[in-house]
Amino acid sequence: MSEKPWDGRFSENTDKLVERFTASVAYDRRLYIYDIEGSIAHCTMLAKAGVIAEEERDALIKGLKQIREEIETGNFVYDDSLEDIHMHIEARLSEVIGKTARKLHTARSRNDQVALDIRMFLREETRQIIRSLRKLRKTLTDMAGQHLDTVLPGYTHMQRAQPVLLAHHFMAYYEMFQRDTERFQDCLKRIEVMPLGSAALAGTTYPIDRHYTAKLLGFSKVSANSMDSVADRDFSIEFLSSAAVCMMHLSRMSEELILWSSSEFSFIEISDAFTTGSSIMPQKKNPDVCELVRGKTGRVYGDLMALLTLMKSLPMSYNRDMQEDKEPLFDAVDTLKNCLAVFIRMLPNIRVKADGMAKATESGFLNATDMADYLAGKKGIPFRQAHSITGKAVAYALSRQKELHELSLPELKEFSDFIDEELFDYLSTEQMIFRRQSFGGTAKENVKSAIAQARKCLENENA
């Protein structure tokens, strides 16, 4: 199996070390299904164009299907001397059907062949990721629907800021993953471009029909420039960029789940099935799944930087450096899919400690802004002046180890004669939530509308 497709030019055999160094079949073998599908479409087109005979087409397709079965059943032999999955399939095809196999490579190069395989692989994986994101978004909307009456502190700068509905918090992540969905959907437009027939870089002299090949393979668009076709990895970089952003969102949510499950917060309990223990401390219950998702985010960032760095100084058109594009791409695909899968399973099994969340809204002066709004909106005091009055009241309450709503009316009147009994209604958590009715705010009716809109969107995507 050591014969090379370029043997005619060379007078020496390739050094065994070089064969091992240049081989990519250890990882690109996962492209076999797309390589075979692409080859079947290619020889079908060649027969239609009259480049090969119909009986040659039939023999090629029969042999390719046999090889596909051999790979799937684990009966296929790999050899580093054949470098990549393309050469393995071609060599085996020669063993299966004889000399006719040599006609399969007519009007194409490994340069456009691998570009096709990667695009077909990434098209399928991106579609799967979009489906997983839909499941995750549905999970979040379901959880939001269950917690329309659960309140917790919202934070800025990791300090308690204002109360929000837990449903609103979950829907914030829905919005993040909705944007991720849109990014991957948009990315598909650049992935779904058929490069086969560009050959090495200049096109081919054979009367091929690239649009027919594209139709056979389910591509709606054909690449317009043969040099760009084999040189382009923008679509992979764009995918990795979208994957990095999605992982960042998963990491941010992981961080909050880790914090919320700590004794200091005690807002949630993650299921035993998605946590681990300590080898030395019997009491420990560690949020390892969330921590690993947070850690794997850096890995996907690295995959993006690896491919950007790989491509940044390559001249037209194909260069062997580009063989290194697959490992970071495969790694990011696998990492993101695994993280999405575990989140989809983990989130519904989280126990929310609603009482602890509600209790946390009662301290930390979460109602200070509402006191300022009361003075400005109800009493007509300029907001900056209202802000100052409230700030002084907060300082006073701190000195007395009290919250604003725990101060007496006479104490509050020391800061402004405009303050009356009505203020205390403004300072209640229920009213703070209810009054935030601006579009996108945390008022219950707003959140219910957001959930309804999200469910409608999810139903349309599933249609």
Secondary structure, DSSP 8 states (H G I E B T S, - for coil): ----TTGGG-SS---HHHHHHH--HHHHGGGHHHHHHHHHHHHHHHHHTTSS-HHHHHHHHHHHHHHHHHHHTT-----GGG-SHHHHHHHHHHHHHGGGGGGTTTT--HHHHHHHHHHHHHHHHHHHHHHHHHHHHHHHHHHHHHTTT-EEEEEETTEEEEEEEHHHHHHHHHHHHHHHHHHHHHHHHHH-EE-TT-TTTT--SS---HHHHHHHHT-SEE-S-HHHHHH--HHHHHHHHHHHHHHHHHHHHHHHHHHHTSTTT--EE--GGG-B--SS-TT--B-HHHHHHHHHHHHHHHHHHHHHHHHTT--SS--GGGGGGHHHHHHHHHHHHHHHHHHHHHGGG-EE-HHHHHHHTTSS-TTHHHHHHIIIIIT---HHHHHHHHHHHHHHHHHTT--GGGS-HHHHHTT-TT--TTHHHHTSHHHHHHH--STTSS-HHHHHHHHHHHHHHHHHHH-
